[in-house]
Amino acid sequence: MFEVLRGILVDELQMRAEDVVPTATRTEVGLDSVALVELAELLNTGLGIEVHDYELAEAGTLADLARLVEERHRALPPEPSPARSAPRR
């Protein structure tokens, strides 16, 4: 999940790729309060999870952020498989 988060931070929020490492803090990569709101929205719409900016703000490092996202993603109900139509006779 870190790579997914990394992609969002670099591609969508324009963070410097070399700064986005698991041990980096939010401050080190430039995730201010406005960026956290935007990140929460991107995660909610892109991954279908529910996470709030204030929850993201509590994470100490990007690895902690990735863990939170992973937990929320695992908690999602499984996607229903496409309905298979009965064979016609």
Contacts in CASP RR format, 6 or more apart in sequence:
PFRMAT RR
TARGET T0000
AUTHOR 0000-0000-0000
METHOD contacts of the structure
MODEL  1
MFEVLRGILVDELQMRAEDVVPTATRTEVGLDSVALVELAELLNTGLGIE
VHDYELAEAGTLADLARLVEERHRALPPEPSPARSAPRR
1 66 0 8 1.000
1 67 0 8 1.000
1 69 0 8 1.000
1 70 0 8 1.000
1 73 0 8 1.000
2 22 0 8 1.000
2 62 0 8 1.000
2 63 0 8 1.000
2 66 0 8 1.000
4 47 0 8 1.000
4 66 0 8 1.000
4 69 0 8 1.000
5 62 0 8 1.000
5 65 0 8 1.000
5 66 0 8 1.000
5 69 0 8 1.000
6 17 0 8 1.000
6 20 0 8 1.000
6 62 0 8 1.000
7 20 0 8 1.000
8 39 0 8 1.000
8 42 0 8 1.000
8 43 0 8 1.000
9 15 0 8 1.000
9 20 0 8 1.000
9 29 0 8 1.000
9 31 0 8 1.000
9 39 0 8 1.000
9 62 0 8 1.000
10 16 0 8 1.000
10 17 0 8 1.000
10 20 0 8 1.000
12 38 0 8 1.000
12 42 0 8 1.000
13 31 0 8 1.000
13 35 0 8 1.000
13 38 0 8 1.000
13 39 0 8 1.000
13 42 0 8 1.000
15 29 0 8 1.000
15 30 0 8 1.000
15 31 0 8 1.000
16 29 0 8 1.000
19 28 0 8 1.000
19 29 0 8 1.000
19 30 0 8 1.000
20 29 0 8 1.000
20 62 0 8 1.000
21 62 0 8 1.000
22 61 0 8 1.000
22 62 0 8 1.000
22 63 0 8 1.000
22 66 0 8 1.000
23 61 0 8 1.000
23 62 0 8 1.000
23 63 0 8 1.000
24 61 0 8 1.000
24 62 0 8 1.000
25 60 0 8 1.000
25 61 0 8 1.000
25 62 0 8 1.000
26 36 0 8 1.000
26 56 0 8 1.000
26 57 0 8 1.000
26 59 0 8 1.000
26 60 0 8 1.000
26 62 0 8 1.000
26 65 0 8 1.000
29 62 0 8 1.000
31 39 0 8 1.000
31 56 0 8 1.000
33 53 0 8 1.000
33 57 0 8 1.000
36 53 0 8 1.000
36 56 0 8 1.000
36 57 0 8 1.000
37 53 0 8 1.000
39 53 0 8 1.000
39 56 0 8 1.000
40 51 0 8 1.000
40 52 0 8 1.000
40 53 0 8 1.000
40 55 0 8 1.000
40 56 0 8 1.000
43 49 0 8 1.000
43 51 0 8 1.000
43 69 0 8 1.000
44 50 0 8 1.000
44 51 0 8 1.000
47 69 0 8 1.000
47 72 0 8 1.000
47 73 0 8 1.000
48 76 0 8 1.000
49 69 0 8 1.000
49 72 0 8 1.000
49 73 0 8 1.000
49 75 0 8 1.000
49 76 0 8 1.000
50 72 0 8 1.000
51 68 0 8 1.000
51 69 0 8 1.000
51 72 0 8 1.000
55 68 0 8 1.000
56 65 0 8 1.000
56 68 0 8 1.000
59 65 0 8 1.000
59 67 0 8 1.000
59 68 0 8 1.000
END
